[in-house]
Amino acid sequence: MNKFIRKVYDVHLPDSLASRLRKKRFSLFTSILDSIPSPIKILDVGGTVSFWENLGFLNEEIKDVEITLLNIKFIETSSTHPKIKQVIGNATNMENYQSNEFDIVFSNSVIEHVGDYDEQRQMANEVMRVGKKYFVQTPNLFFPIEPHFVFPLFQFMPISIRVWLLTNFALGWYDKVSDKQLARSIATSIKLLNKRKFLNLFPEAQLYEEKFFGLTKSFIVYGECL
């Protein structure tokens, strides 16, 4: 990954665009938390311990919180925190949780990974069922640089070209893939959303658009569950 792309997309660089947007995004999230009385139960769908650590949230004493990280598999981590627990589950079917069990459901760049539009709707419905509030972010389909493969207009290319690129080059966060079937699976597994489709999943939501040089890089929907 070249230096310019790293400067834009690498969340581990504190001065990258991704890091700055993430911090701004999290400021919006914490402003919503201020309206919730302690203690606060947060469900992070697809989250990691390092995500919360990197944002400095675990070092702040602003609220008494309990964070549950839900993923399809256990994510190995070198650190633990008494207020965070990991559970195995499916974002499209959170059958182990009751309605309104969490004060707020948080999800960052996950809904585009769960499957087709029907499965994305299932995730949205589950988010709004188990949470009293929600805060969900996803990249914009029409931003010119695809954020996972970090390649211009990758999402609009024919599948044969995407497979060829993946089997010949390391793209974004993916190493070069030797197997064409695996490359096809990777290329088709991410279903980016446009604004209309995203809002259709959360029809009562407020919308925030993250901008880069006047272009919308990603969307955030947030609101109260009915």
C-alpha positions as CSV (number, residue, x, y, z in Angstrom):
1,M,0.0,0.0,0.0
2,N,1.6,3.3,-1.0
3,K,2.1,6.2,1.4
4,F,-0.8,8.3,0.1
5,I,-3.3,5.4,0.5
6,R,-1.9,4.6,4.0
7,K,-2.3,8.3,4.9
8,V,-5.9,8.2,3.9
9,Y,-7.1,4.7,5.0
10,D,-4.8,3.3,7.7
11,V,-6.7,3.6,11.0
12,H,-3.4,2.8,12.9
13,L,-1.9,6.1,11.7
14,P,-3.2,8.8,14.1
15,D,-3.2,11.5,11.5
16,S,-4.7,9.4,8.6
17,L,-8.1,10.5,7.2
18,A,-9.6,7.2,8.5
19,S,-8.4,7.9,12.0
20,R,-9.7,11.5,12.0
21,L,-13.1,10.4,10.6
22,R,-13.3,7.6,13.2
23,K,-12.6,10.0,16.0
24,K,-15.2,12.5,14.7
25,R,-17.7,9.6,14.3
26,F,-17.0,8.5,17.8
27,S,-17.6,12.0,19.2
28,L,-21.1,11.8,17.7
29,F,-21.5,8.5,19.3
30,T,-20.4,9.7,22.8
31,S,-22.7,12.6,22.5
32,I,-25.6,10.1,22.2
33,L,-24.3,8.2,25.2
34,D,-24.6,11.4,27.2
35,S,-28.3,11.1,26.9
36,I,-28.4,7.6,28.4
37,P,-28.3,7.2,32.2
38,S,-25.7,4.9,33.7
39,P,-25.0,2.0,33.7
40,I,-25.0,1.6,29.9
41,K,-25.1,-1.7,28.1
42,I,-23.5,-1.4,24.6
43,L,-23.7,-4.2,22.0
44,D,-20.9,-3.8,19.3
45,V,-21.8,-5.9,16.3
46,G,-18.6,-7.0,14.6
47,G,-16.3,-5.0,17.0
48,T,-13.0,-5.6,18.6
49,V,-11.3,-4.7,21.9
50,S,-8.6,-2.8,20.0
51,F,-11.2,-0.6,18.3
52,W,-12.3,0.7,21.7
53,E,-8.8,0.9,23.1
54,N,-7.5,2.9,20.1
55,L,-10.3,5.5,20.6
56,G,-9.3,5.9,24.2
57,F,-12.8,5.0,25.3
58,L,-11.7,2.5,27.9
59,N,-9.5,5.0,29.7
60,E,-12.3,7.5,30.2
61,E,-14.4,7.5,33.3
62,I,-17.4,9.3,31.7
63,K,-19.8,6.4,32.1
64,D,-20.2,3.1,33.8
65,V,-20.4,0.8,30.7
66,E,-20.6,-2.8,29.7
67,I,-19.6,-3.6,26.1
68,T,-20.5,-6.9,24.5
69,L,-18.6,-7.7,21.2
70,L,-20.6,-9.9,18.9
71,N,-18.8,-11.7,16.1
72,I,-19.2,-14.9,14.0
73,K,-16.0,-16.2,15.5
74,F,-13.8,-15.4,18.5
75,I,-11.2,-12.7,17.8
76,E,-7.9,-13.3,19.5
77,T,-6.6,-10.3,21.4
78,S,-3.5,-9.6,23.5
79,S,-5.5,-7.5,25.9
80,T,-8.6,-7.7,27.9
81,H,-10.8,-5.3,29.8
82,P,-13.2,-6.0,32.7
83,K,-16.0,-4.0,30.9
84,I,-15.7,-5.9,27.6
85,K,-16.8,-9.4,26.8
86,Q,-16.8,-11.3,23.6
87,V,-19.6,-13.5,22.4
88,I,-20.2,-15.7,19.3
89,G,-23.3,-14.8,17.3
90,N,-24.8,-13.8,13.9
91,A,-25.6,-10.2,13.2
92,T,-28.7,-11.3,11.2
93,N,-30.1,-13.5,14.0
94,M,-29.4,-12.4,17.5
95,E,-31.7,-15.0,19.0
96,N,-29.9,-15.0,22.3
97,Y,-31.0,-11.5,23.1
98,Q,-34.4,-10.1,24.1
99,S,-35.9,-7.0,22.6
100,N,-34.5,-3.8,24.0
101,E,-31.8,-5.7,25.9
102,F,-29.1,-3.1,25.2
103,D,-29.2,0.6,25.7
104,I,-27.5,1.1,22.3
105,V,-26.3,-1.1,19.5
106,F,-23.1,0.1,17.7
107,S,-21.8,-1.2,14.4
108,N,-18.9,0.1,12.3
109,S,-18.4,-1.1,8.7
110,V,-20.1,-4.4,9.2
111,I,-23.5,-4.4,7.5
112,E,-21.8,-4.5,4.0
113,H,-20.3,-7.9,5.0
114,V,-23.3,-9.9,6.1
115,G,-24.7,-10.9,2.7
116,D,-27.2,-9.7,0.2
117,Y,-29.9,-7.0,0.8
118,D,-32.3,-9.4,2.5
119,E,-29.6,-10.4,5.0
120,Q,-28.7,-6.7,5.5
121,R,-32.3,-6.0,6.3
122,Q,-32.3,-8.9,8.8
123,M,-29.3,-7.4,10.5
124,A,-30.9,-3.9,10.6
125,N,-34.1,-5.4,12.0
126,E,-32.2,-7.3,14.7
127,V,-30.2,-4.1,15.6
128,M,-33.4,-2.2,16.1
129,R,-35.0,-5.1,18.0
130,V,-32.3,-5.7,20.6
131,G,-31.3,-2.1,21.1
132,K,-33.2,0.9,22.5
133,K,-31.0,3.1,20.3
134,Y,-28.6,2.3,17.4
135,F,-25.6,3.8,15.7
136,V,-24.6,2.1,12.4
137,Q,-21.9,3.1,9.9
138,T,-21.2,1.8,6.4
139,P,-19.1,3.0,3.5
140,N,-20.8,4.8,0.5
141,L,-21.2,2.6,-2.6
142,F,-20.5,5.7,-4.8
143,F,-17.3,6.9,-3.2
144,P,-14.7,6.5,-6.0
145,I,-12.2,4.4,-4.0
146,E,-13.5,1.1,-2.7
147,P,-12.4,1.1,1.0
148,H,-11.7,-2.6,1.5
149,F,-9.6,-3.2,-1.7
150,V,-8.5,0.5,-1.8
151,F,-8.8,0.5,-5.6
152,P,-10.6,3.1,-7.7
153,L,-14.1,2.0,-8.8
154,F,-13.3,-1.6,-7.9
155,Q,-17.0,-2.1,-6.8
156,F,-18.2,-1.3,-10.3
157,M,-15.9,-3.5,-12.3
158,P,-17.0,-6.8,-13.9
159,I,-16.3,-9.8,-11.6
160,S,-13.8,-11.2,-14.0
161,I,-11.6,-8.1,-13.7
162,R,-11.9,-8.0,-9.9
163,V,-10.9,-11.7,-9.7
164,W,-7.9,-11.0,-12.1
165,L,-6.8,-8.1,-9.9
166,L,-7.0,-10.1,-6.7
167,T,-5.1,-13.0,-8.1
168,N,-2.3,-10.8,-9.5
169,F,-1.9,-8.0,-6.8
170,A,-2.3,-7.4,-3.1
171,L,-5.1,-4.9,-2.9
172,G,-5.9,-2.8,0.2
173,W,-6.2,-5.1,3.2
174,Y,-6.0,-8.3,1.1
175,D,-2.9,-10.2,0.1
176,K,-2.7,-11.6,-3.4
177,V,-5.0,-14.6,-3.7
178,S,-3.7,-17.6,-5.7
179,D,-7.1,-19.4,-5.9
180,K,-9.6,-18.0,-8.4
181,Q,-12.6,-19.3,-6.6
182,L,-11.5,-17.8,-3.3
183,A,-10.8,-14.5,-5.1
184,R,-14.3,-14.6,-6.5
185,S,-15.8,-15.3,-3.1
186,I,-13.8,-12.3,-1.6
187,A,-14.7,-10.0,-4.4
188,T,-18.5,-10.7,-4.2
189,S,-18.7,-10.9,-0.4
190,I,-18.9,-7.2,0.2
191,K,-22.2,-5.5,-0.7
192,L,-21.8,-1.8,-0.4
193,L,-24.9,0.4,0.0
194,N,-26.0,3.7,-1.4
195,K,-27.8,6.3,0.7
196,R,-31.3,5.3,-0.4
197,K,-30.9,1.6,0.3
198,F,-29.2,2.3,3.6
199,L,-31.9,4.6,4.8
200,N,-34.5,2.1,3.6
201,L,-33.1,-0.4,6.2
202,F,-33.4,2.2,9.0
203,P,-36.5,4.3,7.8
204,E,-36.8,6.4,11.0
205,A,-33.1,7.1,11.4
206,Q,-31.2,10.4,11.4
207,L,-28.4,10.4,8.8
208,Y,-24.9,11.8,9.0
209,E,-22.6,11.8,6.0
210,E,-18.8,11.7,6.4
211,K,-17.1,13.9,3.7
212,F,-13.8,13.8,1.9
213,F,-13.1,16.6,-0.5
214,G,-16.8,17.2,-0.7
215,L,-17.6,13.6,-1.5
216,T,-19.5,11.4,0.9
217,K,-17.1,8.7,2.0
218,S,-19.5,6.9,4.4
219,F,-22.9,7.1,6.0
220,I,-24.0,6.9,9.7
221,V,-27.6,6.2,10.8
222,Y,-28.6,6.7,14.4
223,G,-31.8,7.0,16.3
224,E,-34.2,5.4,18.8
225,C,-35.9,2.1,18.2
226,L,-39.6,2.1,18.0
